[in-house]
Amino acid sequence: MVRVPISFEFYPPKNDEQREQLDRTAARLKPQSPDYVSCTFGAGGSTLSYTSETVRALKHQHGFEAAPHVSCMGGSREEIRELLRLYRALGCRRLVALRGDLPSGMARMGDLRHASDLIAFIREQQGDWFDIQVGCYPETHPQAEDALADMRHFKAKIDAGADGAITQYFYNADAYFRFVEDVRRLGVEVPIVPGIMPISNFSQLKRFSDACGAEIPRWVAKRMQAYGDDNESIRAFATEMVAAMCDRLIAGGAPALHFYTLNLSKPTLNVLRALS
């Protein structure tokens, strides 16, 4: 039994096959009794309607407390205002507020340029209705000027009214502990929940990690390479390694665990079952 609260992240499906996959995954993960599940958006809000549809299904079909991701990229104040009204009408009490990435070819940034601006706008429009979670990067955001500037930007989001934070995934627990220690010195007191990425496909993980700045420790990459096409050994090693990190995070005081599922159930369930 996991000794801390857990939550899961899903992405919005775009076709019937993906919807069936998400329904299966949601049903298999439901017995784990997550505090809530979050639902992402596409770059620049490209899956905006899919996100609200998915949130509705996760709440009403599967019975989860659902937290939509909200981005300020490409959206006007009025569009974001209407989106907040929609999520409130759906009964959502939690949001994940992110700047988001500007996709290539998008002509405008949107009225709000930074996540801190978005958080302040949510508070202005909706008061304390929403519990607002934000993102943070224990290994530093790939676009940050430097690590200290990144931590100052994170603090600005908390000062704007965020209630807590979820980290980018990582495989070095020391990076998380040091980040928490450093931002506590800056006066950040909100819960900082580690984001956990179970490993299902190492090639895919490498692409994700290159894009988001998450470091795969050399020893992990070398072990994965050594297993070659032995998928069973890869899965067993990945499960053991991620579960051991989760055990250490819990022992070190992590307030909860947030799992990036990629709409798959087995890798996350394997890790949860392996926790000591």
C-alpha positions in Angstrom: 0.0 0.0 0.0 1.4 3.4 -1.0 1.9 5.6 2.1 1.3 8.9 0.4 -1.5 10.3 -1.9 -1.1 9.6 -5.6 -2.5 11.2 -8.7 -2.3 10.3 -12.4 -1.9 12.4 -15.6 -3.7 11.5 -18.8 -3.7 13.2 -22.2 -6.9 13.8 -24.2 -7.6 11.1 -26.9 -8.3 12.3 -30.4 -10.0 9.3 -32.0 -12.2 6.3 -31.0 -9.2 4.0 -30.6 -7.4 6.4 -28.2 -10.7 6.9 -26.3 -11.0 3.1 -25.8 -7.4 3.0 -24.6 -8.0 5.7 -22.1 -11.2 4.1 -20.9 -9.3 0.8 -20.3 -6.5 2.6 -18.5 -8.8 4.7 -16.3 -10.8 1.6 -15.3 -7.5 -0.3 -14.4 -6.1 2.6 -12.4 -9.3 3.5 -10.5 -8.8 0.9 -7.8 -5.6 2.7 -6.8 -7.9 5.5 -5.4 -6.0 8.5 -6.7 -6.7 11.9 -5.1 -7.3 13.2 -8.6 -6.3 12.9 -12.2 -5.1 15.6 -14.5 -5.7 16.1 -18.2 -3.2 17.8 -20.5 -3.7 20.1 -23.5 -1.9 20.2 -26.8 0.7 22.9 -27.7 -1.0 26.2 -28.0 -4.3 24.8 -26.8 -4.7 22.6 -29.9 -6.6 20.0 -28.0 -8.8 22.5 -26.1 -12.1 20.8 -26.9 -10.6 17.4 -26.4 -9.4 18.4 -23.0 -12.8 19.5 -21.8 -14.5 16.4 -23.3 -11.9 14.2 -21.6 -12.4 16.0 -18.2 -16.1 15.5 -18.5 -15.6 11.7 -19.2 -13.1 11.3 -16.4 -15.4 12.9 -13.9 -18.8 11.6 -14.9 -18.0 8.3 -16.6 -15.1 7.1 -14.4 -15.8 9.1 -11.2 -12.4 10.8 -10.8 -11.8 14.2 -9.4 -10.4 15.7 -12.6 -8.0 18.6 -12.9 -7.6 20.1 -16.4 -4.4 21.7 -17.5 -4.8 25.4 -18.5 -2.3 27.2 -20.7 -2.0 30.9 -21.5 -0.4 30.3 -24.9 -2.4 31.7 -27.9 -5.5 32.5 -25.8 -7.1 35.8 -25.1 -8.3 36.8 -21.7 -11.9 36.3 -22.8 -11.1 32.8 -24.1 -9.4 31.9 -20.8 -12.3 33.5 -18.8 -14.8 31.3 -20.6 -12.7 28.2 -20.2 -12.5 28.8 -16.4 -16.3 29.2 -16.3 -16.7 25.9 -18.2 -14.5 24.0 -15.8 -16.3 25.5 -12.8 -19.6 24.5 -14.4 -18.2 20.9 -14.8 -17.5 20.8 -11.1 -13.7 21.0 -11.3 -12.1 22.3 -8.1 -8.5 21.9 -9.2 -6.4 23.2 -12.2 -2.9 22.8 -13.4 -1.8 26.2 -14.7 1.1 26.2 -17.1 2.6 28.7 -19.6 2.6 26.0 -22.3 4.7 25.9 -25.4 4.1 28.1 -28.5 3.8 25.7 -31.5 5.6 26.6 -34.7 3.5 28.7 -37.0 1.4 30.3 -34.2 1.0 34.0 -35.0 0.4 35.3 -31.5 1.5 34.6 -28.0 -1.8 35.3 -26.3 -2.8 38.0 -23.8 -1.0 36.4 -20.9 2.7 35.8 -21.4 3.8 33.9 -18.3 2.3 31.3 -16.0 2.4 33.8 -13.1 0.2 36.1 -15.2 -2.2 33.2 -15.8 -2.4 32.3 -12.1 -3.1 35.9 -11.1 -5.8 36.1 -13.8 -7.4 32.9 -12.4 -7.5 34.3 -8.9 -8.9 37.6 -10.2 -11.7 35.8 -12.1 -12.5 32.9 -9.8 -11.1 33.8 -6.3 -10.3 30.7 -4.3 -12.7 28.4 -6.2 -9.8 26.5 -7.8 -6.9 24.8 -6.1 -4.1 25.8 -8.6 -1.1 23.5 -9.2 1.9 24.7 -11.2 4.9 23.0 -12.8 8.5 23.2 -11.7 11.8 21.7 -12.8 14.2 20.2 -10.3 16.8 19.9 -13.0 16.1 23.4 -14.4 13.7 24.4 -17.2 15.5 23.9 -20.6 14.7 27.6 -21.6 15.8 29.1 -18.3 18.7 31.6 -18.2 20.2 29.6 -15.3 19.1 27.5 -12.3 18.7 30.5 -9.9 16.6 32.5 -12.4 14.4 29.4 -12.9 13.8 29.2 -9.1 12.9 32.9 -9.0 10.4 32.3 -11.8 8.9 29.4 -9.8 8.6 31.6 -6.7 6.8 34.2 -8.8 4.1 31.6 -9.6 3.6 30.8 -6.0 3.5 34.4 -5.1 0.8 34.9 -7.7 -1.5 32.5 -5.9 -0.6 28.9 -6.7 -1.4 26.3 -4.0 1.2 23.7 -4.9 3.5 22.4 -7.5 4.2 19.2 -9.6 7.7 18.6 -10.8 8.8 17.6 -14.2 9.8 13.9 -14.1 13.3 13.0 -13.1 15.4 9.9 -12.2 17.7 11.5 -9.6 16.0 11.9 -6.2 18.9 14.2 -5.0 17.9 16.7 -7.6 14.4 16.9 -6.1 15.5 17.1 -2.5 18.0 19.8 -3.4 15.4 21.8 -5.4 12.9 21.7 -2.5 15.6 22.7 0.0 16.7 25.7 -2.2 13.2 27.0 -2.9 12.3 26.7 0.8 15.2 29.1 1.4 13.5 31.5 -1.0 10.3 31.4 1.1 8.3 28.8 -1.0 6.2 26.8 1.5 3.6 25.0 -0.7 3.7 21.2 -1.2 6.0 20.2 -4.1 4.9 16.9 -5.5 7.4 14.8 -7.5 6.3 13.9 -11.0 7.0 10.2 -11.8 7.5 8.8 -15.3 7.3 5.0 -15.3 9.4 3.7 -18.2 7.5 1.8 -20.9 9.6 2.6 -24.0 13.2 3.7 -23.6 13.5 5.3 -27.1 10.4 7.3 -26.5 11.7 8.4 -23.1 14.9 9.6 -24.6 13.0 11.8 -27.1 10.8 13.2 -24.3 13.8 13.8 -22.1 15.8 15.6 -24.8 12.8 17.9 -25.4 12.0 18.8 -21.8 15.5 18.8 -20.2 15.0 15.8 -17.9 18.2 13.9 -17.4 18.4 10.2 -17.8 21.4 9.1 -15.6 24.2 7.5 -17.6 24.1 4.3 -15.6 20.4 3.9 -16.4 20.9 4.6 -20.1 23.8 2.1 -20.3 21.8 -0.6 -18.5 18.9 -0.1 -20.9 21.2 -0.3 -23.9 22.8 -3.5 -22.5 19.4 -5.3 -22.4 19.0 -4.6 -26.2 15.7 -6.2 -27.3 15.1 -8.1 -24.1 11.9 -6.2 -23.3 11.1 -8.3 -20.2 14.4 -7.4 -18.6 14.0 -3.7 -19.5 10.6 -3.6 -17.9 11.7 -5.4 -14.8 14.8 -3.1 -14.4 12.7 0.0 -15.1 10.1 -0.9 -12.6 12.6 -1.7 -9.9 14.6 1.5 -10.5 11.6 3.8 -10.5 10.0 2.1 -7.5 13.2 2.4 -5.5 13.3 6.1 -6.3 9.7 6.5 -5.2 10.5 4.7 -1.9 13.3 7.1 -1.3 11.2 10.2 -2.2 8.5 9.0 0.2 11.0 8.3 3.0 12.5 11.8 2.4 9.2 13.6 2.9 7.7 13.9 -0.6 4.0 14.9 0.1 2.5 12.8 -2.8 3.4 11.2 -6.1 2.0 12.3 -9.5 2.4 9.6 -12.2 2.7 10.5 -15.9 0.8 7.6 -17.4 1.0 8.3 -21.1 -2.5 6.7 -21.0 -1.1 3.3 -20.2 -1.9 1.4 -17.0 0.6 -1.4 -16.7 3.9 0.6 -16.2 2.3 2.7 -13.4 0.7 -0.3 -11.8 4.0 -2.2 -11.9 5.7 0.6 -10.0 2.9 0.9 -7.4 3.0 -2.8 -6.8 6.8 -2.8 -6.4 6.8 0.0 -3.7 7.9 -1.3 -0.4 
